[in-house]
């Protein structure tokens, strides 16, 4: 695919006027803390389906989905962005179905050897995830390999878009992927390129795609943008089995699917979701001033010195905290005893968005016509 395709593609979409009214400037940050795995083969989709919280079949309509890998106690081990690498997918025709003869295992029908998935993960966890996949591969027809030739950039608005939505369009190929971030309709885009980034004019390509002004930024700018939105990502935020999936607000970020069937950690997740007892949630915080005494895991209290949570991550004055649900229902000021300063928190606007909370990452019946969903169950071998 040549570079000439990008401006032509964007103009054909007639998005110039739309972008100009929604966002006048986008930031482009290369995510140097990310790495990629490529899975291919007949069993690639069914294999990944057993691990992630989201439904792989959504890739029939979407170029990218977001999900988590959990342990059996529903605690987060890793978060993943999963991309499709070809446009030949017909997943509804290759439904994961129950083997009526044995009743105790599940098989995939009509898998194809050209099926490919590209998995974006935290670079600190890439080898561990690969080892986990290899350990569960057994006799499945799936090839697992590192895809070091890929790089990813986050494309996000200069200002937070609270009541607006970025248009959903996608370009997916083996060389380039440009899709809207699957977590929020106003978050931004993700741009994945296979070519050597040293010879890639990223800003020019992105500008031709979004038809807005582009500002090159860095990883810290992207982190602060996420923190202002109250969205965690990667090992630095989630740690290892440190928090439950619903504490990360995954059910509001299109990272779960209550109709896909069983996956590792599903039982505990369903139990918590049905009981509606999410005791702690990740929320955005802002400190009065920059202070080196603020660190991950440090205590946060109310004014009467009652513990209400802890710091998850911090950068400059902005950060994320895991706070009790009683404080997740209101805007308030809190204390950070170690640094002896005040911090404020607020309810993220996207918690109450109808278009986001109504779907909650569940399979949209208007967009996906998949039969036999209720019969779909996955049992890890």
Backbone torsions as a table, in degrees:
resi	resn	phi	psi	omega
1	UNK	NA	126.9	-178.3
2	UNK	-88.9	163.5	179.2
3	UNK	-67.7	-24.5	-178.0
4	UNK	-62.0	-21.2	-177.4
5	UNK	-69.4	-29.2	-172.6
6	UNK	-65.2	-52.2	179.0
7	UNK	-64.0	-36.9	178.0
8	UNK	-63.9	-43.4	-179.8
9	UNK	-60.7	-46.0	-177.7
10	UNK	-66.4	-40.2	-179.1
11	UNK	-67.0	-37.5	178.5
12	UNK	-63.1	-27.9	178.6
13	UNK	-76.0	-14.2	178.2
14	UNK	55.6	48.5	-177.0
15	UNK	-103.4	-0.9	-173.4
16	UNK	-59.6	-49.9	-178.7
17	UNK	-65.2	-38.3	-178.8
18	UNK	-64.6	-46.8	-179.5
19	UNK	-63.1	-38.4	-177.3
20	UNK	-62.3	-31.3	-179.4
21	UNK	-86.9	-27.9	-178.6
22	UNK	-83.0	-49.5	-176.2
23	UNK	-149.9	124.8	-177.3
24	UNK	-85.8	-18.3	-177.7
25	UNK	-147.3	137.3	176.3
26	UNK	-117.9	148.3	172.2
27	UNK	-98.7	144.4	177.5
28	UNK	-123.2	116.7	-178.0
29	UNK	-122.7	126.8	174.2
30	UNK	-78.1	127.0	-177.2
31	UNK	-90.5	89.9	-176.5
32	UNK	-74.8	-7.7	-180.0
33	UNK	-96.2	17.4	-178.1
34	UNK	-114.7	153.1	175.6
35	UNK	-140.8	168.1	-173.8
36	UNK	-130.2	146.1	168.5
37	UNK	-120.7	144.7	176.3
38	UNK	-117.9	127.8	177.3
39	UNK	-116.6	131.6	-179.0
40	UNK	-141.3	158.8	178.5
41	UNK	124.8	173.2	-176.3
42	UNK	-59.4	-38.4	-175.6
43	UNK	-99.0	14.9	-174.3
44	UNK	-59.8	-46.6	-176.3
45	UNK	-70.4	-46.9	-178.8
46	UNK	-65.7	-31.5	179.2
47	UNK	-66.8	-49.8	-179.9
48	UNK	-67.1	-31.5	-179.1
49	UNK	-58.6	-29.2	-178.2
50	UNK	-75.9	-15.6	-174.4
51	UNK	-101.6	-40.7	-167.6
52	UNK	-92.4	156.7	-177.9
53	UNK	-78.8	-19.9	-179.2
54	UNK	-94.7	173.7	-176.6
55	UNK	-101.0	117.9	-178.7
56	UNK	-60.3	-27.0	-177.9
57	UNK	-65.2	-15.1	176.5
58	UNK	-66.7	-18.2	178.2
59	UNK	-68.9	-8.0	174.1
60	UNK	-63.8	-34.3	-178.7
61	UNK	-110.3	-26.3	-175.0
62	UNK	-110.0	145.0	178.7
63	UNK	-79.5	-16.7	-177.3
64	UNK	-153.6	142.9	172.1
65	UNK	-129.7	158.7	-179.6
66	UNK	-116.9	139.5	-179.8
67	UNK	-161.4	179.2	-177.0
68	UNK	-125.4	154.2	166.4
69	UNK	-106.9	126.2	-174.5
70	UNK	-116.4	163.0	166.8
71	UNK	-90.2	-178.9	-174.7
72	UNK	-66.9	-17.7	179.0
73	UNK	-93.8	13.0	177.4
74	UNK	68.4	25.1	175.3
75	UNK	-96.4	147.4	-172.1
76	UNK	-75.3	126.3	172.5
77	UNK	-101.2	-35.1	-179.9
78	UNK	-165.4	151.9	171.1
79	UNK	-111.4	144.5	-171.7
80	UNK	-132.6	144.4	164.5
81	UNK	-107.2	125.1	-175.5
82	UNK	-115.4	122.9	-177.7
83	UNK	-112.4	151.4	170.2
84	UNK	-94.9	146.6	-175.2
85	UNK	-108.2	5.0	176.2
86	UNK	-150.4	165.3	-178.4
87	UNK	-108.2	24.0	-177.2
88	UNK	-103.8	15.7	-174.9
89	UNK	-77.3	132.9	172.2
90	UNK	-132.8	68.6	-171.3
91	UNK	-66.6	-30.2	179.7
92	UNK	-66.5	-26.1	177.8
93	UNK	-82.3	-13.5	180.0
94	UNK	-119.7	53.2	-175.7
95	UNK	-60.3	141.5	172.3
96	UNK	-77.5	113.5	-170.3
97	UNK	-123.0	159.4	178.8
98	UNK	-76.8	134.9	176.2
99	UNK	-79.2	106.2	-173.5
100	UNK	-65.3	-21.6	-175.6
101	UNK	-78.7	-32.1	-176.0
102	UNK	-107.0	-30.2	178.5
103	UNK	64.7	2.5	-175.1
104	UNK	-124.5	3.7	177.5
105	UNK	-149.2	166.3	-175.0
106	UNK	-124.5	141.0	-176.4
107	UNK	-128.2	160.5	175.9
108	UNK	-105.7	138.2	177.9
109	UNK	-103.6	141.2	173.2
110	UNK	59.0	42.4	172.0
111	UNK	-69.3	156.2	-177.1
112	UNK	-122.9	145.3	-177.1
113	UNK	-69.7	-21.6	-179.3
114	UNK	-86.5	-0.3	177.9
115	UNK	-60.3	129.4	-179.9
116	UNK	-139.8	138.5	174.2
117	UNK	-125.6	140.3	174.9
118	UNK	-112.6	122.7	-175.4
119	UNK	-111.5	120.0	176.4
120	UNK	-95.6	128.8	-178.7
121	UNK	-144.1	173.2	176.5
122	UNK	-65.9	134.8	-177.0
123	UNK	-62.5	-26.2	178.3
124	UNK	-71.8	-18.3	-175.2
125	UNK	-111.7	-3.9	-172.1
126	UNK	-58.7	-46.9	-179.4
127	UNK	-66.0	-38.7	179.3
128	UNK	-65.5	-40.7	178.2
129	UNK	-64.9	-42.2	178.5
130	UNK	-61.4	-42.0	178.3
131	UNK	-63.5	-39.8	178.1
132	UNK	-63.3	-44.1	177.9
133	UNK	-62.1	-44.6	179.8
134	UNK	-62.3	-37.2	-178.8
135	UNK	-66.2	-28.7	-178.0
136	UNK	-101.5	0.2	-176.0
137	UNK	-64.7	-47.5	-178.9
138	UNK	52.9	-122.4	-176.3
139	UNK	-100.7	16.0	-179.7
140	UNK	-72.0	145.2	179.3
141	UNK	-85.7	79.4	178.9
142	UNK	-144.5	134.7	178.4
143	UNK	-103.4	127.3	-178.0
144	UNK	-115.6	124.6	-178.1
145	UNK	-149.7	153.8	175.1
146	UNK	-74.5	138.6	-179.9
147	UNK	-114.7	69.8	-175.1
148	UNK	-71.4	-9.7	-178.7
149	UNK	-79.0	-7.3	-178.4
150	UNK	-98.0	146.9	171.3
151	UNK	-131.7	158.5	-177.5
152	UNK	-132.3	142.4	175.9
153	UNK	-123.5	142.4	172.7
154	UNK	-96.2	129.8	177.7
155	UNK	-113.9	111.1	-173.6
156	UNK	-136.2	151.0	-176.8
157	UNK	-62.8	153.6	178.2
158	UNK	-67.6	-31.1	177.0
159	UNK	-125.3	150.6	179.7
160	UNK	-66.5	129.6	179.4
161	UNK	-97.1	105.0	-173.9
162	UNK	-85.1	-42.2	-174.2
163	UNK	-118.8	25.9	-179.6
164	UNK	-130.3	159.7	-177.9
165	UNK	-128.8	134.0	175.5
166	UNK	-77.1	143.4	-179.1
167	UNK	-63.7	144.1	-178.9
168	UNK	-97.3	106.4	170.5
169	UNK	-138.8	161.2	-173.5
170	UNK	-148.6	141.5	173.5
171	UNK	-123.4	116.8	-178.0
172	UNK	-128.0	127.3	175.3
173	UNK	-155.4	-179.0	178.9
174	UNK	-74.4	-17.8	-177.4
175	UNK	-103.2	-37.2	-176.9
176	UNK	-134.3	142.7	172.0
177	UNK	-135.3	125.2	176.1
178	UNK	-133.4	109.7	-175.3
179	UNK	-137.9	158.1	173.8
180	UNK	-73.0	141.1	178.4
181	UNK	-57.8	125.8	-173.2
182	UNK	-72.2	-8.6	-174.6
183	UNK	-78.8	-47.6	-179.8
184	UNK	-136.7	144.5	-180.0
185	UNK	-71.0	-15.6	-179.9
186	UNK	-109.8	4.6	-174.5
187	UNK	-70.0	-47.4	-176.7
188	UNK	146.3	-152.2	-177.1
189	UNK	-131.5	163.5	173.4
190	UNK	-124.0	131.8	-177.1
191	UNK	-120.1	116.4	-179.7
192	UNK	-112.4	130.4	-179.2
193	UNK	-129.1	141.5	-179.5
194	UNK	-91.4	-24.7	-176.1
195	UNK	-70.8	162.3	178.0
196	UNK	-60.4	118.3	-175.1
197	UNK	-62.9	-21.6	-179.9
198	UNK	-69.4	-22.1	-179.4
199	UNK	-113.8	21.0	-176.0
200	UNK	-113.5	120.1	177.7
201	UNK	-83.2	81.6	-173.1
202	UNK	-62.2	-46.5	-176.9
203	UNK	-59.7	-41.4	-179.8
204	UNK	-65.0	-42.0	179.5
205	UNK	-64.5	-47.5	-178.8
206	UNK	-64.1	-39.7	179.6
207	UNK	-61.6	-39.5	177.3
208	UNK	-68.2	-26.3	179.6
209	UNK	-79.1	-44.3	-172.5
210	UNK	-100.9	-12.8	179.2
211	UNK	53.0	47.1	175.1
212	UNK	-140.2	168.9	176.6
213	UNK	-66.4	143.9	-177.2
214	UNK	-119.7	135.0	175.6
215	UNK	-123.5	123.6	177.7
216	UNK	-73.3	128.4	-179.1
217	UNK	-130.6	-173.8	-175.6
218	UNK	-123.1	-177.4	-176.8
219	UNK	-63.7	-35.0	179.4
220	UNK	-65.2	-38.1	176.9
221	UNK	-61.3	-41.1	178.5
222	UNK	-65.6	-40.9	178.9
223	UNK	-62.6	-45.9	180.0
224	UNK	-64.1	-36.2	176.3
225	UNK	-61.5	-44.8	177.7
226	UNK	-63.6	-42.1	-178.1
227	UNK	-62.6	-40.3	178.5
228	UNK	-63.2	-32.6	178.0
229	UNK	-81.1	-18.4	-177.3
230	UNK	81.7	35.0	-176.8
231	UNK	-117.7	123.6	178.2
232	UNK	-90.8	154.9	179.1
233	UNK	-161.2	135.5	172.3
234	UNK	84.6	174.9	-175.2
235	UNK	-64.6	-35.2	-179.3
236	UNK	-61.1	-30.8	-179.6
237	UNK	-92.2	-46.2	-173.9
238	UNK	-86.2	-28.3	-176.5
239	UNK	66.8	-158.2	180.0
240	UNK	-113.7	110.8	178.2
241	UNK	52.3	37.5	-176.6
242	UNK	-90.0	-27.8	-177.1
243	UNK	-142.6	155.6	175.7
244	UNK	-72.8	155.6	-176.6
245	UNK	-62.4	-39.2	-177.3
246	UNK	-73.2	-18.6	174.6
247	UNK	-69.8	-20.2	178.9
248	UNK	-87.6	0.9	-177.0
249	UNK	65.6	28.3	-177.8
250	UNK	-60.3	-32.2	-178.9
251	UNK	-69.4	-13.8	176.6
252	UNK	-104.3	-1.5	-176.5
253	UNK	-115.8	25.6	178.0
254	UNK	56.3	37.3	-178.6
255	UNK	-110.3	-1.6	-179.9
256	UNK	-127.8	166.3	178.0
257	UNK	-153.8	114.4	-174.8
258	UNK	-81.6	1.4	-177.7
259	UNK	-113.0	-1.3	-174.5
260	UNK	-78.7	-22.5	-177.2
261	UNK	106.8	-162.0	-173.4
262	UNK	-75.6	144.8	170.0
263	UNK	-150.1	167.9	-178.3
264	UNK	-62.4	122.4	-178.8
265	UNK	91.2	0.9	-174.9
266	UNK	-67.4	-37.5	-174.9
267	UNK	-60.9	-48.0	179.9
268	UNK	-67.8	-37.7	178.9
269	UNK	-61.8	-46.2	179.5
270	UNK	-63.6	-38.9	-179.7
271	UNK	-63.2	-44.3	-179.8
272	UNK	-67.8	-41.1	-178.0
273	UNK	-66.0	-39.4	179.3
274	UNK	-70.8	-34.0	179.5
275	UNK	-76.9	-15.7	-179.2
276	UNK	56.9	32.5	179.3
277	UNK	-114.3	75.9	174.2
278	UNK	-94.5	102.4	-170.5
279	UNK	-74.4	-29.0	180.0
280	UNK	-134.8	151.5	179.1
281	UNK	-144.8	148.9	174.8
282	UNK	-74.3	131.6	179.8
283	UNK	-136.3	154.6	176.5
284	UNK	-76.2	145.0	176.7
285	UNK	-133.0	156.1	177.1
286	UNK	-139.5	126.2	-179.9
287	UNK	-88.9	161.2	178.6
288	UNK	-65.0	-36.2	-175.7
289	UNK	-154.4	165.0	177.0
290	UNK	-73.5	131.3	-177.3
291	UNK	-146.9	128.9	-178.9
292	UNK	-72.3	-11.9	179.8
293	UNK	-80.1	-4.3	177.3
294	UNK	-89.9	122.7	-177.8
295	UNK	-143.6	163.6	-178.7
296	UNK	-62.4	133.3	179.0
297	UNK	91.7	-8.3	-179.3
298	UNK	-71.3	150.9	-170.9
299	UNK	-74.8	144.5	171.7
300	UNK	-121.9	134.0	-177.8
301	UNK	-127.5	166.7	171.3
302	UNK	-83.9	179.9	-178.3
303	UNK	-67.8	-23.8	177.0
304	UNK	-92.5	18.2	173.4
305	UNK	68.1	23.2	173.9
306	UNK	-87.1	131.3	178.3
307	UNK	-62.6	131.4	179.5
308	UNK	-123.5	-7.9	179.9
309	UNK	164.1	-163.3	-178.5
310	UNK	-148.0	158.3	178.0
311	UNK	-73.5	133.8	176.1
312	UNK	-93.6	-54.6	178.6
313	UNK	-150.6	156.2	178.8
314	UNK	-149.3	143.0	175.9
315	UNK	-147.5	116.2	-174.6
316	UNK	64.4	-129.7	179.6
317	UNK	-92.1	-7.4	-174.1
318	UNK	-104.2	152.5	179.8
319	UNK	-170.2	-172.5	176.9
320	UNK	-125.3	147.2	177.9
321	UNK	-138.3	149.8	174.8
322	UNK	-98.9	103.9	-171.9
323	UNK	-113.0	154.4	178.0
324	UNK	-64.0	152.5	-175.0
325	UNK	-61.8	-28.4	179.7
326	UNK	-63.1	-30.4	177.7
327	UNK	-93.5	-10.4	177.3
328	UNK	-82.3	-2.6	-178.9
329	UNK	-104.3	5.2	-177.5
330	UNK	-157.0	159.3	174.2
331	UNK	-87.1	136.8	-175.7
332	UNK	-159.5	169.6	174.4
333	UNK	-108.4	141.5	-176.6
334	UNK	-131.3	178.2	-178.6
335	UNK	-119.2	145.9	171.9
336	UNK	-116.2	95.7	-171.6
337	UNK	-58.0	-37.4	-174.3
338	UNK	-65.4	-39.9	179.0
339	UNK	-95.8	-6.4	178.0
340	UNK	56.8	50.3	177.2
341	UNK	-143.3	162.3	-180.0
342	UNK	-84.7	153.4	170.7
343	UNK	-140.6	153.2	-179.6
344	UNK	-117.6	155.7	176.3
345	UNK	-138.1	160.3	179.0
346	UNK	-149.5	163.7	179.7
347	UNK	-82.4	121.6	177.9
348	UNK	-59.1	139.9	-176.2
349	UNK	-61.6	-30.0	-173.2
350	UNK	-77.9	-7.4	175.3
351	UNK	-63.3	-30.8	-173.9
352	UNK	-107.8	4.9	-179.7
353	UNK	-66.6	128.3	-177.4
354	UNK	-65.4	-41.1	-176.9
355	UNK	-70.5	-21.4	-178.9
356	UNK	-95.6	-47.2	-176.0
357	UNK	-73.1	-28.1	-179.4
358	UNK	-69.1	-36.2	177.8
359	UNK	-82.7	-41.3	178.5
360	UNK	48.2	35.6	178.5
361	UNK	78.8	2.4	-179.7
362	UNK	-80.1	162.1	-177.5
363	UNK	-68.6	120.8	-179.0
364	UNK	-78.8	121.7	-176.7
365	UNK	-69.9	-25.6	178.5
366	UNK	-72.0	-28.8	-174.3
367	UNK	-101.2	-22.5	-175.4
368	UNK	-129.4	116.0	176.8
369	UNK	-104.4	89.9	-176.8
370	UNK	-117.3	127.3	-178.5
371	UNK	-86.9	158.6	173.5
372	UNK	60.1	32.2	-179.3
373	UNK	-64.5	-38.7	-177.8
374	UNK	-65.6	-22.3	179.9
375	UNK	-90.7	-1.5	-175.6
376	UNK	-83.6	116.4	176.6
377	UNK	-139.0	142.1	177.8
378	UNK	-117.8	131.3	177.6
379	UNK	-121.3	112.1	-179.6
380	UNK	-58.5	139.4	179.1
381	UNK	-76.6	NA	NA
